[in-house]
Structure formats: structure tokens, C-alpha cells
Amino acid sequence: MQGFGSGPSRMRSGTPDSMRSQSQDIALHIRSQLLEEFRNSKSKKYELKDIAGHVVEFSGDQHGSRFIQQKLETANSEEKQMVFEEVLPNALQLMTDVFGNYVLQKFFEHGNQMQKSILAKQMEGHVLSLSLQMYGCRVVQKALEHVLTEQQAKLVNELDGCVLKCIKDQNGNHVIQKAIERVPAQHIQFIIDAFHGQVYHLATHPYGCRVIQRMFEHCTDPQTGPLLEELHRCTGQLVQDQYGNYVIQHILERGRPEDKAVVIGKIRGQVLQLSKHKFASNVVEKCVDYGSKQDRQSLIEEVLQCRTDGTYPLVTMMKDQYANYVVQKMLDVVDEDQRELLVNKIKPHLQSLKKYTYGKHLIQKVEKLLPLIHTNTTNTTNTTNTNTSTTINSTNDNGSLSSTLVETLNSSDVGTAKSTEKENTVSHLNSSPVKNGPEEKLC
């Protein structure tokens, strides 16, 4: 299941046909003759030099903008300089233009370092307003990718005091994410400081949950440590939140072993309850997938324990619209012995499982595993029989079993019977029900 927050950035390299120019667009109300000819021509091949004096107008036109973008990718230094000199006086306007912003993005990609630096300088004093604007935020992101560290720091510093505003904005949150990804940690401490005391509110916000994931990915341990402590105090609530669950999944996928262990500790004792929850079930899956072998074992043992009413959590989970995915994940990642245990417990319920539309995937998975488990069991039996046969065929010179060997076999049989009886007793003692752990306290 795809984790939330790992989706595409708002920056796009093309220009959608459905977009229409806003009042602030550079494109002239009346197209020049050159632009009209360009738009209508199907045979003439245009070069950048052919639009000299009209670069700004072309940048504000859908087709003209696309033409300049394509040419900048392979243009020589003279052609780039010609385009640069024309767009520079109108750079701020083009940055917020529906089509012009793409031309500026291309310059940050393919211009020389001097051109990039001069363009970024045009942003100074306007970084916040650009970051909150639909098209401007894309140019700011691109600038942060391509300018030198000193200029990166100068640009992002303009957001100091407005971090939370940007994070909760549909455009600004992408700029904060890019700053965390690209700007050295020492220059974005003010962003981290803005998180303190706000972790729960950010993790449960549709944009904030993305930003906090980037922070855990790219910031240093001293920066993230206090925030992780704050997060762990809210784990019980976050796993059941439509956005917060993605943050917890992220910790399980990419976090430190000690942080994963804390999360799994909060899940243990509530596997059935949380597996049946629409959002928390995603977290339980990740616990099974990314937990240690010991963690995985404890989670499986929990769902195989008989409850006071004689039912098994596993059987309930099989028939639940969300929990059945947790069972499928368990079958995918467990070792052979655990898998055989799970399949044998599921097998008697396959017929009743067919009544549920969401049970078909689990049925298919189990039916594929059954022959493999049967083969493994058969091989084990054959190996045991072969070893016994080899022992019995160890005879003395006259073809009969030696008295010592007979005594050994008899004592072995008795020992085996005692061992089996002991195992059955231990198994019975271990079948006592597990109580659900206490509910998570509110932050």
C-alpha cells in the first residue's frame, strides 16, 4: 500500500492544455504577427534566434513556452544568454505565470551558475509570496535545487516566522519539503524549531504529514530526537488517523530499530482491534513487514491465541474487510514453520470465507500455499522413515538385530512417548487467552 506523502511534487515539466492564463499572465491580449505565424505554421522549423525580441510574449503563451523549454535543453551559451536577457526584467511576473514559470524552471536547470544566481536574486524579498502561489512555488523549489548553498540559505531564511503557515498551505508545503531535502541542516534549524509542540497537529494534517516525513528522512538525529519522543506519545492516536497513520508507517519503514520497537510495542496486545480499523490496519501490516523476527513472532502468536470465548483472533481477522490484508501480509513474510501453522489454522474456514467478497484474495493465497506445505510435510516424514529404516537395517553378522540395538530402539520409543506427552502439556498451558493491552492515552 502505498505510503501517503511519497506522491509527486507539484512541480511539473509540461504545461497542461486545460490551463488558462490568469490576469497576471505575461501573454499579450493581442498576439504579435510572429507568434500567430509560429502557432499556425506546421512546416517551418523555428530556432531561438527567430523569436528574438519576443521571448517574453512566447513565454506567456502555451505553445511558445513549450517551444522555449525544449530549445533551452540543447541551446548553446549565446542562445541562452539572449533568452536570459529578455526574461530577466520580467522574471518575477513570469514566475507566477501559468506558462512562463516553466521557462524560468528550465533556466535553473540548464542555465550557467551566474544566470541561476541572478534569477534567484530576483526572488529576494518575495520568497514567501512566491511560495504560497500556485506557479511561483514551483520556481522556488527549482531554485533550491540548483543554486549554491549560501543563496539557498538566504532564500529559505525569508520563511522564518511563517513555517507553519507554509506547511499548512497547498503550495507552500512543497517549498518547505524541498528546503528540508536540499538545504544543509544547519540552515533550516528554524524549520525544525517550529515543529516543537506541534508534532501531533502536523502529523494529522494533509500537508503537514508529508513535511514531517521529509524531516525524519533528511534531518540529523539531534534535530529529530525530541520530535520522535513527542511523536511516540501520540502513537496510539496517530495509527488510527487518516493522515497520521502514514507518519507511523514511515517510521516503521525507514526509522531506527529502537523507534520501530517503540511503535510495535504500542501495537502489541491490540493486533485484532487495530487490524479491523481502516487506517490502523495499514500500520499493523508494516509492523509485520518491517519488524524484527522476534516482533513478527509475537504478533503471530497473539492472533493464534485462543480467547476466553473459544475463538481465535486469526479467524475473525480473515473475515474482516481490513484485517484480512494483515493476514495476507503475515503469510507473505513469515518463515516456513510459522506459515504452516497459519495455513493449518485457516484451512478449515476456507469454505465459509467464500461468502465474503474480500476473502477471495486470501483464499487464493492459501490454496497456492497448501501444495507447498504438503510437500514439505511429506519430505519431513520420508526423511524420518529413512533414518529409522537405516537404523533397523544395522544388523549383526548373522543377519539379526543385536540385543543392544533392540534395547536402544525400545528405550527410544518410550522416551519419544514421554517427550510427546510433555509437549502436549506445554501446548495446553500456552493456550491461555491474551488480554488486550490498555488503550493509548491522549497526548
One Martini backbone bead per residue (centre of mass of N, CA, C, O) as a GRO file, in nm:
protein
  443
    1MET     BB    1   0.095   0.038   0.024
    2GLN     BB    2   0.088   0.325  -0.009
    3GLY     BB    3   0.246   0.569   0.102
    4PHE     BB    4   0.189   0.900   0.237
    5GLY     BB    5   0.388   1.149   0.080
    6SER     BB    6   0.523   0.981  -0.190
    7GLY     BB    7   0.432   1.178  -0.392
    8PRO     BB    8   0.416   1.412  -0.620
    9SER     BB    9   0.507   1.702  -0.709
   10ARG     BB   10   0.401   2.012  -0.826
   11MET     BB   11   0.611   1.980  -1.023
   12ARG     BB   12   0.621   2.040  -1.380
   13SER     BB   13   0.728   2.006  -1.722
   14GLY     BB   14   0.459   2.075  -1.825
   15THR     BB   15   0.156   2.194  -2.007
   16PRO     BB   16  -0.162   2.213  -1.957
   17ASP     BB   17  -0.433   2.249  -2.167
   18SER     BB   18  -0.653   2.347  -1.944
   19MET     BB   19  -0.501   2.589  -1.900
   20ARG     BB   20  -0.536   2.936  -1.805
   21SER     BB   21  -0.486   3.254  -1.819
   22GLN     BB   22  -0.421   3.502  -1.614
   23SER     BB   23  -0.410   3.837  -1.531
   24GLN     BB   24  -0.083   3.803  -1.472
   25ASP     BB   25  -0.008   3.743  -1.741
   26ILE     BB   26   0.209   3.809  -2.012
   27ALA     BB   27   0.031   3.765  -2.224
   28LEU     BB   28  -0.103   3.905  -2.481
   29HIS     BB   29  -0.404   3.996  -2.605
   30ILE     BB   30  -0.233   4.055  -2.865
   31ARG     BB   31  -0.088   3.895  -3.100
   32SER     BB   32   0.169   3.860  -3.275
   33GLN     BB   33   0.265   3.776  -3.583
   34LEU     BB   34   0.481   3.573  -3.498
   35LEU     BB   35   0.303   3.400  -3.310
   36GLU     BB   36   0.091   3.327  -3.518
   37GLU     BB   37   0.280   3.185  -3.714
   38PHE     BB   38   0.386   2.975  -3.514
   39ARG     BB   39   0.104   2.845  -3.447
   40ASN     BB   40   0.035   2.782  -3.768
   41SER     BB   41   0.290   2.639  -3.824
   42LYS     BB   42   0.406   2.313  -3.986
   43SER     BB   43   0.700   2.355  -4.137
   44LYS     BB   44   0.857   2.551  -3.982
   45LYS     BB   45   1.176   2.589  -3.830
   46TYR     BB   46   1.243   2.697  -3.519
   47GLU     BB   47   1.445   2.928  -3.343
   48LEU     BB   48   1.552   3.133  -3.100
   49LYS     BB   49   1.644   3.365  -3.297
   50ASP     BB   50   1.348   3.403  -3.425
   51ILE     BB   51   1.237   3.534  -3.123
   52ALA     BB   52   1.364   3.790  -3.103
   53GLY     BB   53   1.183   4.016  -2.890
   54HIS     BB   54   0.958   3.756  -2.797
   55VAL     BB   55   1.008   3.586  -2.535
   56VAL     BB   56   0.790   3.680  -2.335
   57GLU     BB   57   0.547   3.617  -2.509
   58PHE     BB   58   0.612   3.315  -2.546
   59SER     BB   59   0.618   3.243  -2.239
   60GLY     BB   60   0.290   3.322  -2.217
   61ASP     BB   61   0.262   3.079  -2.411
   62GLN     BB   62   0.195   2.762  -2.449
   63HIS     BB   63   0.364   2.701  -2.712
   64GLY     BB   64   0.603   2.890  -2.663
   65SER     BB   65   0.700   2.768  -2.394
   66ARG     BB   66   0.759   2.486  -2.499
   67PHE     BB   67   0.970   2.570  -2.707
   68ILE     BB   68   1.178   2.696  -2.509
   69GLN     BB   69   1.223   2.451  -2.332
   70GLN     BB   70   1.336   2.265  -2.552
   71LYS     BB   71   1.574   2.454  -2.648
   72LEU     BB   72   1.732   2.487  -2.373
   73GLU     BB   73   1.845   2.193  -2.359
   74THR     BB   74   2.040   2.263  -2.648
   75ALA     BB   75   2.157   2.526  -2.610
   76ASN     BB   76   2.365   2.769  -2.639
   77SER     BB   77   2.509   3.031  -2.475
   78GLU     BB   78   2.394   3.255  -2.659
   79GLU     BB   79   2.095   3.175  -2.654
   80LYS     BB   80   2.059   3.188  -2.348
   81GLN     BB   81   2.138   3.488  -2.317
   82MET     BB   82   1.912   3.605  -2.487
   83VAL     BB   83   1.680   3.498  -2.311
   84PHE     BB   84   1.770   3.608  -2.039
   85GLU     BB   85   1.764   3.918  -2.105
   86GLU     BB   86   1.449   3.917  -2.160
   87VAL     BB   87   1.336   3.786  -1.882
   88LEU     BB   88   1.455   3.940  -1.639
   89PRO     BB   89   1.258   4.199  -1.617
   90ASN     BB   90   1.009   3.954  -1.593
   91ALA     BB   91   1.053   3.730  -1.378
   92LEU     BB   92   0.834   3.760  -1.156
   93GLN     BB   93   0.593   3.728  -1.348
   94LEU     BB   94   0.673   3.452  -1.471
   95MET     BB   95   0.669   3.283  -1.201
   96THR     BB   96   0.329   3.335  -1.192
   97ASP     BB   97   0.291   3.193  -1.459
   98VAL     BB   98   0.138   2.936  -1.619
   99PHE     BB   99   0.390   2.930  -1.845
  100GLY     BB  100   0.647   3.095  -1.755
  101ASN     BB  101   0.757   2.915  -1.518
  102TYR     BB  102   0.895   2.698  -1.703
  103VAL     BB  103   1.123   2.873  -1.812
  104LEU     BB  104   1.260   2.927  -1.537
  105GLN     BB  105   1.313   2.635  -1.464
  106LYS     BB  106   1.501   2.577  -1.706
  107PHE     BB  107   1.721   2.777  -1.618
  108PHE     BB  108   1.796   2.624  -1.356
  109GLU     BB  109   1.890   2.371  -1.519
  110HIS     BB  110   2.059   2.516  -1.798
  111GLY     BB  111   2.204   2.729  -1.677
  112ASN     BB  112   2.428   2.915  -1.548
  113GLN     BB  113   2.538   3.014  -1.242
  114MET     BB  114   2.490   3.315  -1.289
  115GLN     BB  115   2.195   3.301  -1.386
  116LYS     BB  116   2.083   3.165  -1.135
  117SER     BB  117   2.167   3.383  -0.932
  118ILE     BB  118   2.010   3.622  -1.060
  119LEU     BB  119   1.730   3.498  -1.047
  120ALA     BB  120   1.724   3.450  -0.737
  121LYS     BB  121   1.755   3.755  -0.665
  122GLN     BB  122   1.463   3.830  -0.764
  123MET     BB  123   1.328   3.687  -0.504
  124GLU     BB  124   1.406   3.878  -0.309
  125GLY     BB  125   1.133   3.951  -0.090
  126HIS     BB  126   0.932   3.697  -0.236
  127VAL     BB  127   0.925   3.402  -0.123
  128LEU     BB  128   0.654   3.377   0.022
  129SER     BB  129   0.461   3.454  -0.213
  130LEU     BB  130   0.567   3.235  -0.404
  131SER     BB  131   0.514   2.983  -0.217
  132LEU     BB  132   0.184   3.052  -0.219
  133GLN     BB  133   0.200   3.004  -0.525
  134MET     BB  134   0.128   2.788  -0.770
  135TYR     BB  135   0.389   2.868  -0.958
  136GLY     BB  136   0.609   2.986  -0.771
  137CYS     BB  137   0.673   2.726  -0.602
  138ARG     BB  138   0.828   2.586  -0.837
  139VAL     BB  139   1.062   2.787  -0.864
  140VAL     BB  140   1.169   2.769  -0.578
  141GLN     BB  141   1.238   2.471  -0.587
  142LYS     BB  142   1.436   2.487  -0.824
  143ALA     BB  143   1.634   2.681  -0.692
  144LEU     BB  144   1.709   2.491  -0.447
  145GLU     BB  145   1.846   2.279  -0.644
  146HIS     BB  146   2.070   2.500  -0.805
  147VAL     BB  147   2.183   2.664  -0.592
  148LEU     BB  148   2.381   2.776  -0.368
  149THR     BB  149   2.400   2.758  -0.034
  150GLU     BB  150   2.396   3.061   0.039
  151GLN     BB  151   2.131   3.115  -0.127
  152GLN     BB  152   1.950   2.915   0.005
  153ALA     BB  153   1.959   3.042   0.289
  154LYS     BB  154   1.846   3.320   0.205
  155LEU     BB  155   1.570   3.224   0.102
  156VAL     BB  156   1.459   3.054   0.352
  157ASN     BB  157   1.481   3.282   0.568
  158GLU     BB  158   1.206   3.424   0.474
  159LEU     BB  159   1.029   3.191   0.638
  160ASP     BB  160   1.071   3.298   0.899
  161GLY     BB  161   0.764   3.276   1.089
  162CYS     BB  162   0.605   3.088   0.834
  163VAL     BB  163   0.606   2.777   0.847
  164LEU     BB  164   0.315   2.684   0.923
  165LYS     BB  165   0.178   2.828   0.692
  166CYS     BB  166   0.321   2.666   0.468
  167ILE     BB  167   0.253   2.375   0.553
  168LYS     BB  168  -0.077   2.443   0.532
  169ASP     BB  169  -0.015   2.483   0.232
  170GLN     BB  170  -0.059   2.368  -0.091
  171ASN     BB  171   0.223   2.511  -0.178
  172GLY     BB  172   0.426   2.563   0.063
  173ASN     BB  173   0.491   2.266   0.148
  174HIS     BB  174   0.689   2.211  -0.091
  175VAL     BB  175   0.909   2.409  -0.002
  176ILE     BB  176   0.973   2.283   0.272
  177GLN     BB  177   1.051   2.009   0.164
  178LYS     BB  178   1.285   2.111  -0.016
  179ALA     BB  179   1.451   2.237   0.209
  180ILE     BB  180   1.498   1.973   0.366
  181GLU     BB  181   1.636   1.818   0.124
  182ARG     BB  182   1.864   2.061   0.024
  183VAL     BB  183   1.927   2.201   0.289
  184PRO     BB  184   2.132   2.239   0.521
  185ALA     BB  185   2.065   2.184   0.851
  186GLN     BB  186   2.185   2.459   0.972
  187HIS     BB  187   1.968   2.641   0.786
  188ILE     BB  188   1.683   2.482   0.919
  189GLN     BB  189   1.626   2.511   1.229
  190PHE     BB  190   1.364   2.688   1.222
  191ILE     BB  191   1.186   2.457   1.124
  192ILE     BB  192   1.223   2.260   1.358
  193ASP     BB  193   1.129   2.456   1.584
  194ALA     BB  194   0.827   2.471   1.474
  195PHE     BB  195   0.755   2.165   1.567
  196HIS     BB  196   0.744   2.217   1.852
  197GLY     BB  197   0.435   2.108   1.981
  198GLN     BB  198   0.323   2.005   1.662
  199VAL     BB  199   0.325   1.704   1.573
  200TYR     BB  200   0.031   1.613   1.584
  201HIS     BB  201  -0.090   1.837   1.398
  202LEU     BB  202   0.092   1.768   1.153
  203ALA     BB  203   0.036   1.454   1.126
  204THR     BB  204  -0.294   1.534   1.087
  205HIS     BB  205  -0.211   1.673   0.821
  206PRO     BB  206  -0.218   1.665   0.478
  207TYR     BB  207   0.067   1.829   0.468
  208GLY     BB  208   0.223   1.780   0.733
  209CYS     BB  209   0.280   1.471   0.694
  210ARG     BB  210   0.491   1.520   0.472
  211VAL     BB  211   0.696   1.702   0.614
  212ILE     BB  212   0.765   1.509   0.855
  213GLN     BB  213   0.890   1.291   0.676
  214ARG     BB  214   1.123   1.457   0.560
  215MET     BB  215   1.251   1.519   0.832
  216PHE     BB  216   1.316   1.219   0.910
  217GLU     BB  217   1.500   1.171   0.658
  218HIS     BB  218   1.714   1.449   0.663
  219CYS     BB  219   1.764   1.485   0.951
  220THR     BB  220   1.912   1.487   1.238
  221ASP     BB  221   1.912   1.332   1.538
  222PRO     BB  222   1.911   1.590   1.719
  223GLN     BB  223   1.657   1.705   1.569
  224THR     BB  224   1.453   1.441   1.589
  225GLY     BB  225   1.442   1.326   1.875
  226PRO     BB  226   1.225   1.510   2.022
  227LEU     BB  227   1.004   1.449   1.802
  228LEU     BB  228   0.982   1.145   1.852
  229GLU     BB  229   0.891   1.161   2.141
  230GLU     BB  230   0.632   1.313   2.072
  231LEU     BB  231   0.519   1.095   1.883
  232HIS     BB  232   0.504   0.847   2.081
  233ARG     BB  233   0.274   0.980   2.260
  234CYS     BB  234   0.068   0.949   1.982
  235THR     BB  235   0.043   0.669   1.843
  236GLY     BB  236  -0.248   0.567   1.914
  237GLN     BB  237  -0.378   0.798   1.737
  238LEU     BB  238  -0.221   0.796   1.462
  239VAL     BB  239  -0.297   0.506   1.355
  240GLN     BB  240  -0.620   0.621   1.332
  241ASP     BB  241  -0.533   0.826   1.123
  242GLN     BB  242  -0.554   0.935   0.795
  243TYR     BB  243  -0.249   1.067   0.829
  244GLY     BB  244  -0.082   0.956   1.072
  245ASN     BB  245  -0.030   0.663   0.965
  246TYR     BB  246   0.198   0.748   0.765
  247VAL     BB  247   0.409   0.827   0.974
  248ILE     BB  248   0.430   0.549   1.112
  249GLN     BB  249   0.508   0.394   0.861
  250HIS     BB  250   0.771   0.547   0.814
  251ILE     BB  251   0.913   0.449   1.069
  252LEU     BB  252   0.899   0.144   0.995
  253GLU     BB  253   1.061   0.170   0.724
  254ARG     BB  254   1.307   0.410   0.820
  255GLY     BB  255   1.371   0.370   1.098
  256ARG     BB  256   1.486   0.300   1.387
  257PRO     BB  257   1.483   0.024   1.575
  258GLU     BB  258   1.386   0.170   1.841
  259ASP     BB  259   1.132   0.302   1.706
  260LYS     BB  260   0.996   0.049   1.607
  261ALA     BB  261   0.966  -0.086   1.886
  262VAL     BB  262   0.774   0.123   2.005
  263VAL     BB  263   0.543   0.086   1.808
  264ILE     BB  264   0.502  -0.222   1.844
  265GLY     BB  265   0.440  -0.200   2.148
  266LYS     BB  266   0.161  -0.047   2.092
  267ILE     BB  267   0.032  -0.289   1.924
  268ARG     BB  268   0.063  -0.483   2.127
  269GLY     BB  269  -0.255  -0.628   2.226
  270GLN     BB  270  -0.413  -0.486   1.940
  271VAL     BB  271  -0.431  -0.639   1.667
  272LEU     BB  272  -0.730  -0.685   1.615
  273GLN     BB  273  -0.843  -0.402   1.651
  274LEU     BB  274  -0.645  -0.257   1.441
  275SER     BB  275  -0.699  -0.444   1.188
  276LYS     BB  276  -1.014  -0.333   1.173
  277HIS     BB  277  -0.890  -0.069   1.089
  278LYS     BB  278  -0.857   0.128   0.823
  279PHE     BB  279  -0.571   0.263   0.915
  280ALA     BB  280  -0.425   0.072   1.124
  281SER     BB  281  -0.381  -0.174   0.934
  282ASN     BB  282  -0.135  -0.053   0.790
  283VAL     BB  283   0.051  -0.063   1.038
  284VAL     BB  284   0.041  -0.366   1.097
  285GLU     BB  285   0.167  -0.451   0.833
  286LYS     BB  286   0.441  -0.304   0.887
  287CYS     BB  287   0.513  -0.463   1.138
  288VAL     BB  288   0.536  -0.735   0.992
  289ASP     BB  289   0.741  -0.639   0.765
  290TYR     BB  290   0.963  -0.453   0.965
  291GLY     BB  291   1.005  -0.630   1.179
  292SER     BB  292   1.131  -0.840   1.368
  293LYS     BB  293   1.129  -1.170   1.423
  294GLN     BB  294   1.024  -1.139   1.713
  295ASP     BB  295   0.789  -0.950   1.653
  296ARG     BB  296   0.642  -1.132   1.453
  297GLN     BB  297   0.599  -1.367   1.647
  298SER     BB  298   0.422  -1.214   1.857
  299LEU     BB  299   0.192  -1.139   1.660
  300ILE     BB  300   0.116  -1.428   1.580
  301GLU     BB  301   0.059  -1.541   1.861
  302GLU     BB  302  -0.176  -1.349   1.920
  303VAL     BB  303  -0.370  -1.462   1.679
  304LEU     BB  304  -0.343  -1.778   1.804
  305GLN     BB  305  -0.493  -1.716   2.051
  306CYS     BB  306  -0.719  -1.823   2.270
  307ARG     BB  307  -1.008  -1.717   2.375
  308THR     BB  308  -1.256  -1.718   2.613
  309ASP     BB  309  -1.474  -1.792   2.368
  310GLY     BB  310  -1.292  -1.991   2.164
  311THR     BB  311  -1.161  -1.792   1.981
  312TYR     BB  312  -0.979  -1.654   1.700
  313PRO     BB  313  -0.838  -1.382   1.570
  314LEU     BB  314  -0.770  -1.493   1.289
  315VAL     BB  315  -1.062  -1.562   1.203
  316THR     BB  316  -1.172  -1.276   1.223
  317MET     BB  317  -0.967  -1.144   1.023
  318MET     BB  318  -1.038  -1.302   0.764
  319LYS     BB  319  -1.349  -1.157   0.765
  320ASP     BB  320  -1.219  -0.882   0.730
  321GLN     BB  321  -1.180  -0.602   0.526
  322TYR     BB  322  -0.888  -0.533   0.667
  323ALA     BB  323  -0.751  -0.777   0.826
  324ASN     BB  324  -0.691  -0.967   0.580
  325TYR     BB  325  -0.427  -0.814   0.499
  326VAL     BB  326  -0.262  -0.901   0.742
  327VAL     BB  327  -0.269  -1.203   0.686
  328GLN     BB  328  -0.134  -1.188   0.411
  329LYS     BB  329   0.130  -1.067   0.516
  330MET     BB  330   0.206  -1.299   0.698
  331LEU     BB  331   0.229  -1.511   0.467
  332ASP     BB  332   0.464  -1.358   0.316
  333VAL     BB  333   0.695  -1.323   0.576
  334VAL     BB  334   0.713  -1.585   0.696
  335ASP     BB  335   0.811  -1.872   0.794
  336GLU     BB  336   0.749  -2.199   0.744
  337ASP     BB  337   0.634  -2.272   1.023
  338GLN     BB  338   0.438  -2.032   1.046
  339ARG     BB  339   0.282  -2.085   0.786
  340GLU     BB  340   0.173  -2.365   0.859
  341LEU     BB  341   0.016  -2.272   1.105
  342LEU     BB  342  -0.172  -2.072   0.958
  343VAL     BB  343  -0.294  -2.258   0.740
  344ASN     BB  344  -0.414  -2.473   0.937
  345LYS     BB  345  -0.609  -2.258   1.066
  346ILE     BB  346  -0.755  -2.169   0.794
  347LYS     BB  347  -0.857  -2.417   0.626
  348PRO     BB  348  -1.143  -2.479   0.775
  349HIS     BB  349  -1.250  -2.168   0.658
  350LEU     BB  350  -1.270  -2.146   0.345
  351GLN     BB  351  -1.571  -2.187   0.284
  352SER     BB  352  -1.679  -1.942   0.454
  353LEU     BB  353  -1.499  -1.726   0.303
  354LYS     BB  354  -1.665  -1.720   0.027
  355LYS     BB  355  -1.889  -1.511   0.130
  356TYR     BB  356  -1.654  -1.308   0.096
  357THR     BB  357  -1.535  -1.077  -0.122
  358TYR     BB  358  -1.253  -1.019   0.049
  359GLY     BB  359  -1.157  -1.345   0.053
  360LYS     BB  360  -1.027  -1.435  -0.224
  361HIS     BB  361  -0.724  -1.366  -0.183
  362LEU     BB  362  -0.678  -1.555   0.057
  363ILE     BB  363  -0.761  -1.813  -0.078
  364GLN     BB  364  -0.552  -1.811  -0.306
  365LYS     BB  365  -0.303  -1.810  -0.124
  366VAL     BB  366  -0.360  -2.074   0.032
  367GLU     BB  367  -0.391  -2.267  -0.217
  368LYS     BB  368  -0.090  -2.224  -0.303
  369LEU     BB  369   0.039  -2.331  -0.024
  370LEU     BB  370  -0.058  -2.621   0.030
  371PRO     BB  371   0.136  -2.793  -0.153
  372LEU     BB  372   0.398  -2.698  -0.011
  373ILE     BB  373   0.329  -2.800   0.271
  374HIS     BB  374   0.285  -3.095   0.190
  375THR     BB  375   0.572  -3.142   0.083
  376ASN     BB  376   0.727  -3.078   0.344
  377THR     BB  377   0.590  -3.296   0.517
  378THR     BB  378   0.669  -3.541   0.342
  379ASN     BB  379   0.977  -3.504   0.356
  380THR     BB  380   0.995  -3.534   0.663
  381THR     BB  381   0.877  -3.820   0.681
  382ASN     BB  382   1.079  -3.962   0.490
  383THR     BB  383   1.331  -3.897   0.657
  384THR     BB  384   1.244  -4.051   0.911
  385ASN     BB  385   1.207  -4.332   0.779
  386THR     BB  386   1.496  -4.361   0.673
  387ASN     BB  387   1.641  -4.349   0.946
  388THR     BB  388   1.498  -4.596   1.069
  389SER     BB  389   1.576  -4.804   0.852
  390THR     BB  390   1.882  -4.779   0.888
  391THR     BB  391   1.886  -4.877   1.182
  392ILE     BB  392   1.750  -5.159   1.141
  393ASN     BB  393   1.975  -5.253   0.920
  394SER     BB  394   2.160  -5.281   1.172
  395THR     BB  395   2.336  -5.570   1.178
  396ASN     BB  396   2.463  -5.859   1.234
  397ASP     BB  397   2.628  -6.122   1.095
  398ASN     BB  398   2.348  -6.316   1.110
  399GLY     BB  399   2.100  -6.087   1.047
  400SER     BB  400   2.045  -5.980   1.334
  401LEU     BB  401   1.961  -5.808   1.586
  402SER     BB  402   2.096  -5.659   1.831
  403SER     BB  403   2.040  -5.632   2.165
  404THR     BB  404   2.133  -5.338   2.197
  405LEU     BB  405   1.951  -5.216   1.968
  406VAL     BB  406   1.680  -5.301   2.082
  407GLU     BB  407   1.704  -5.143   2.347
  408THR     BB  408   1.734  -4.865   2.213
  409LEU     BB  409   1.459  -4.859   2.065
  410ASN     BB  410   1.276  -4.895   2.311
  411SER     BB  411   1.378  -4.644   2.472
  412SER     BB  412   1.304  -4.445   2.247
  413ASP     BB  413   0.999  -4.484   2.249
  414VAL     BB  414   0.953  -4.395   2.537
  415GLY     BB  415   1.081  -4.114   2.513
  416THR     BB  416   0.888  -4.009   2.295
  417ALA     BB  417   0.625  -4.031   2.457
  418LYS     BB  418   0.710  -3.834   2.680
  419SER     BB  419   0.771  -3.594   2.503
  420THR     BB  420   0.485  -3.565   2.386
  421GLU     BB  421   0.336  -3.521   2.653
  422LYS     BB  422   0.490  -3.262   2.729
  423GLU     BB  423   0.412  -3.092   2.483
  424ASN     BB  424   0.105  -3.100   2.531
  425THR     BB  425   0.112  -2.957   2.803
  426VAL     BB  426   0.248  -2.693   2.710
  427SER     BB  427   0.039  -2.624   2.496
  428HIS     BB  428  -0.198  -2.592   2.696
  429LEU     BB  429  -0.069  -2.366   2.872
  430ASN     BB  430  -0.029  -2.164   2.611
  431SER     BB  431  -0.364  -2.122   2.557
  432SER     BB  432  -0.398  -1.873   2.697
  433PRO     BB  433  -0.534  -1.582   2.706
  434VAL     BB  434  -0.505  -1.259   2.566
  435LYS     BB  435  -0.486  -0.943   2.668
  436ASN     BB  436  -0.562  -0.642   2.617
  437GLY     BB  437  -0.427  -0.359   2.611
  438PRO     BB  438  -0.409  -0.052   2.686
  439GLU     BB  439  -0.516   0.237   2.606
  440GLU     BB  440  -0.428   0.512   2.460
  441LYS     BB  441  -0.325   0.804   2.555
  442LEU     BB  442  -0.357   1.115   2.544
  443CYS     BB  443  -0.160   1.397   2.461
   0.00000   0.00000   0.00000
